Amino acid sequence: MANDDALRQAAEKRLKDQSGFWRLLGIFVIVWIILTAVWALSGGGYFWPIWAIFGMSIALLFVGWGAFGPRQKLPSEDRIQDEIKKFEQ
């Protein structure tokens, strides 16, 4: 039963993380459009918004990896009990 609760919590967290990723992507796209519009309206030239886009893309990559990357396995009951024994000593 406890393992079922842990699995449910892990699944809920993953779904929440995935939802957060899509929300963040939407915000970033809006910011990228605004920055590009400011660049274009200020006369163009050197495309300086690329630096903000690059930095935000790195952040988005890490958030996406956490949300959609490999799942972390839950520790087995034996490993949990071993860890509890370490605290009791």
C-alpha positions as CSV (number, residue, x, y, z in Angstrom):
1,M,0.0,0.0,0.0
2,A,2.8,2.4,0.9
3,N,4.5,1.6,-2.4
4,D,1.3,2.4,-4.3
5,D,1.2,5.8,-2.5
6,A,4.8,6.5,-3.5
7,L,4.1,5.5,-7.1
8,R,1.1,7.8,-7.2
9,Q,3.0,10.7,-5.7
10,A,5.8,10.1,-8.3
11,A,3.3,10.0,-11.1
12,E,1.6,13.2,-9.9
13,K,4.9,15.0,-9.6
14,R,5.9,14.0,-13.1
15,L,2.6,15.2,-14.6
16,K,2.9,18.4,-12.7
17,D,6.5,18.9,-14.0
18,Q,5.3,18.2,-17.6
19,S,2.5,20.8,-17.3
20,G,5.0,23.3,-15.9
21,F,7.3,22.7,-18.8
22,W,4.6,23.5,-21.4
23,R,3.6,26.6,-19.4
24,L,7.2,27.8,-19.3
25,L,7.7,27.1,-23.0
26,G,4.7,29.3,-23.7
27,I,6.0,32.1,-21.5
28,F,9.5,31.8,-23.2
29,V,8.0,32.0,-26.7
30,I,6.1,35.1,-25.8
31,V,9.3,36.7,-24.4
32,W,11.2,35.7,-27.5
33,I,8.6,37.3,-29.7
34,I,8.7,40.5,-27.7
35,L,12.5,40.7,-27.8
36,T,12.5,40.0,-31.5
37,A,9.9,42.7,-32.0
38,V,11.9,45.2,-30.0
39,W,15.0,44.3,-32.0
40,A,13.1,44.7,-35.3
41,L,11.5,48.0,-34.3
42,S,14.8,49.5,-33.1
43,G,16.3,49.1,-36.6
44,G,17.5,45.5,-36.7
45,G,21.2,45.1,-37.1
46,Y,23.0,42.7,-34.8
47,F,20.5,40.2,-33.6
48,W,21.1,40.6,-29.8
49,P,18.0,38.7,-28.7
50,I,19.8,35.5,-29.6
51,W,21.7,35.8,-26.2
52,A,18.5,35.8,-24.2
53,I,17.0,33.1,-26.4
54,F,20.1,31.0,-25.9
55,G,20.1,31.4,-22.1
56,M,16.4,30.6,-21.8
57,S,16.8,27.6,-24.1
58,I,19.3,26.1,-21.8
59,A,17.0,26.6,-18.8
60,L,14.1,25.1,-20.9
61,L,16.4,22.1,-21.7
62,F,17.0,21.3,-18.1
63,V,13.3,21.7,-17.1
64,G,12.3,19.5,-20.1
65,W,14.8,16.8,-19.1
66,G,13.4,16.8,-15.6
67,A,9.8,16.5,-16.9
68,F,10.3,14.2,-19.8
69,G,13.7,12.5,-19.3
70,P,14.3,9.1,-17.7
71,R,12.2,8.2,-14.8
72,Q,13.8,7.8,-11.4
73,K,13.2,4.4,-9.9
74,L,11.8,4.4,-6.4
75,P,14.0,2.8,-3.8
76,S,13.2,-0.8,-2.8
77,E,11.8,-1.5,0.7
78,D,15.1,-3.3,1.5
79,R,17.1,-0.2,0.7
80,I,14.8,2.0,2.8
81,Q,15.1,-0.3,5.7
82,D,18.9,-0.4,5.4
83,E,18.9,3.4,5.4
84,I,16.7,3.5,8.5
85,K,19.0,1.1,10.3
86,K,21.9,3.5,9.6
87,F,20.1,6.3,11.5
88,E,19.3,4.0,14.4
89,Q,23.0,3.2,15.0
